[in-house]
Amino acid sequence: MASEKTTIAVGETNIDRAASAGMSTFTVQQPVLDGAFDNAGDIQGNLAPGSITDDRQPEFHGQGTPGDTIVIQDNGTEIGKARVGASGLWSFTPSTDMGEGLHAITLIARDASGNESAPSAPFNFEIDVTPPDASQLAITGVLDTVGGITGNITSGAATDDARPLISGTSSGVPGHTVIVRVRDASGERELGRAVIGEHGNWTLQVDAPLASGQNMLRVYEVDVAGNETALTAPYRVTVNTEKPAAPVIESVFDDVGTPHMLLPGEVTDDARPTLSGTAPAKHTVQLYDGATYLGETVADARGNWSFTPTVALPEGPHNITATATDKIGNVSEPSGPFPLTTDYTAPAASDAVLSDDVGPVQGPIAHGSVTDDSTPTYAGNAEPNTTVVIYDHGKEIGRTQTNGAGDWTFTPTVPLTIGQHIRINSGDFERLDGGLGIDTLVMDGKSMHIDLSALGMKVQGFEKFDLGAGGNTLALSASDVLAGGVRDMVTADGKVQMLVNGANGDVDLLGGSDGWTQGGNTTVGDVTYSVYTNLAGTAELLVEDKVHVTIM
């Protein structure tokens, strides 16, 4: 039978009534599910459709017709009812835990007459109360990026980095949260949170600095539902940011030329002077020239250290400082500076004038001339504030200091020996004659060879020979000594004597009809000589001990 719909007016109210098979029904308004609320765990709040929650008794709420009863179904099964209040709102919280897994909540509204609405659209969500797998959750590294010593800090070690990078692993799902907690002397707190990435790795850059002293780090993992793992085993690091005491540069040793300790500000010709000082024991001492790193050494158990640069210091002024670094990388303030200047350039040879102030003829002494002044005054100009060394036949006879303008003067305290000093720098000469007196032939060249026996009368009148420093050679026989020497010139023993000086070089003693024997040593004017005598015992040659002698 077709249904018949009639309208009955009661007062001012219209009531729709349908008659069908003798029964009357009303259309019931479909209820609305506004959402669900999670009240459990660390992650709480409104649940969006399709979300995951660890709350097994979430609160559902929505709207309906005042007075209607809302029937709540989960996957088609009724789990409870709620009454719509006068405001049109309703809420429902299950009295028993809902099962873990997927849920689809639908609603049916039922009026007082028992009429029911069509079911609402499903509200889908998932309940997950299983904690993440923590089998591989761990802190695997704490990275120090501060100070002189950087790298990973193993558990139980110390660091000077109060904001290290913490990293670790997990078997959790990418997107899960790792919460890092720290316990220090002030208590325990959350240090920060990291999100698990691909392959289960995670990192946390510490923002608020770790406290000085021991810090115990532990982590736990939270999934999107708010399920938490237990805390991991502790990873301990000790933070120490206290700077060591600054080292002290106590001495700088120059071992080139005349070895001596340098004074601050002194000029040195040592390109690699040795620095020594003190620092905290077992600390690494770094040496700097201004901002240039020179190298490092380690202080011993008593705090003593020394350092010699492996690379020569460039010529010029230097300001040497040192820092000390402890085993975890804390660096001290720089030491006080030690200033010095390196100078490797020899000063230019001085222009000098030799002056005679004795007897009737006085004034400048020309090169090669004769003077009766055995202590002539030498004067000239050289590099300011340097030492001028004066030599006679290669032997130092004195020193003097230039002034700020470079001027200097020198007068020998010991009279010069009588005789000429003739200098040659090659064997290219026609004839050399020293004349009367005790005269010296000075060989200024290099690798020169003078053979008195071969030259004969081309070289005469010289009782002394100076081989210089050029590796020169003098060859002579006993006959040459007897012909050109002077009896008792150096020592009173009745023999005819000649004398040979030199910083190096060679003397070849020619045999001929009369050979040579080597005697002992003798000292003349603070110079040691080896004494050679001919077989006849009439000639004697004194050779400075720096010169090599070969008896031919």
HELIX and SHEET records of a PDB file:
HELIX    1   1 GLU A  198  GLY A  200  5                                   3    
HELIX    2   2 LEU A  452  LEU A  455  1                                   4    
HELIX    3   3 GLY A  456  LYS A  458  5                                   3    
HELIX    4   4 ALA A  478  GLY A  484  1                                   7    
SHEET    1   A 2 GLU A   4  VAL A  10  0                                        
SHEET    2   A 2 THR A  13  ALA A  19 -1                                        
SHEET    1   B 4 GLY A  45  LEU A  47  0                                        
SHEET    2   B 4 VAL A  32  ASP A  38 -1                                        
SHEET    3   B 4 GLU A  59  GLN A  63 -1                                        
SHEET    4   B 4 LEU A  89  PHE A  92 -1                                        
SHEET    1   C 5 ILE A  52  THR A  53  0                                        
SHEET    2   C 5 PHE A 123  ILE A 127  1                                        
SHEET    3   C 5 GLY A 101  ARG A 110 -1                                        
SHEET    4   C 5 THR A  69  ASP A  74 -1                                        
SHEET    5   C 5 THR A  77  ARG A  83 -1                                        
SHEET    1   D 4 GLY A 151  ASN A 152  0                                        
SHEET    2   D 4 ALA A 138  ASP A 144 -1                                        
SHEET    3   D 4 LEU A 165  THR A 169 -1                                        
SHEET    4   D 4 ASN A 201  GLN A 205 -1                                        
SHEET    1   E 5 ALA A 158  THR A 159  0                                        
SHEET    2   E 5 TYR A 235  VAL A 239  1                                        
SHEET    3   E 5 GLY A 213  VAL A 222 -1                                        
SHEET    4   E 5 THR A 177  ASP A 184 -1                                        
SHEET    5   E 5 GLY A 187  VAL A 195 -1                                        
SHEET    1   F 4 HIS A 260  MET A 261  0                                        
SHEET    2   F 4 VAL A 248  ASP A 254 -1                                        
SHEET    3   F 4 THR A 274  THR A 278 -1                                        
SHEET    4   F 4 ASN A 304  PHE A 307 -1                                        
SHEET    1   G 5 VAL A 267  THR A 268  0                                        
SHEET    2   G 5 PHE A 338  THR A 342  1                                        
SHEET    3   G 5 GLY A 316  THR A 325 -1                                        
SHEET    4   G 5 THR A 284  ASP A 289 -1                                        
SHEET    5   G 5 THR A 292  VAL A 298 -1                                        
SHEET    1   H 4 GLY A 363  PRO A 364  0                                        
SHEET    2   H 4 ASP A 351  ASP A 356 -1                                        
SHEET    3   H 4 THR A 377  ASN A 381 -1                                        
SHEET    4   H 4 ASP A 407  PHE A 410 -1                                        
SHEET    1   I 2 THR A 387  ASP A 392  0                                        
SHEET    2   I 2 LYS A 395  GLN A 401 -1                                        
SHEET    1   J 5 HIS A 421  ILE A 424  0                                        
SHEET    2   J 5 THR A 440  MET A 443  1                                        
SHEET    3   J 5 LYS A 464  ASP A 466  1                                        
SHEET    4   J 5 VAL A 496  ASN A 501  1                                        
SHEET    5   J 5 VAL A 486  ARG A 487 -1                                        
SHEET    1   K 7 HIS A 421  ILE A 424  0                                        
SHEET    2   K 7 THR A 440  MET A 443  1                                        
SHEET    3   K 7 LYS A 464  ASP A 466  1                                        
SHEET    4   K 7 VAL A 496  ASN A 501  1                                        
SHEET    5   K 7 ALA A 539  GLU A 544  1                                        
SHEET    6   K 7 VAL A 527  ASN A 534 -1                                        
SHEET    7   K 7 TRP A 516  VAL A 524 -1                                        
SHEET    1   L 2 LEU A 432  ASP A 433  0                                        
SHEET    2   L 2 VAL A 459  GLN A 460  1                                        
SHEET    1   M 4 HIS A 449  ASP A 451  0                                        
SHEET    2   M 4 THR A 473  SER A 477  1                                        
SHEET    3   M 4 ASP A 506  LEU A 510  1                                        
SHEET    4   M 4 HIS A 548  ILE A 551  1                                        
END                                                                             
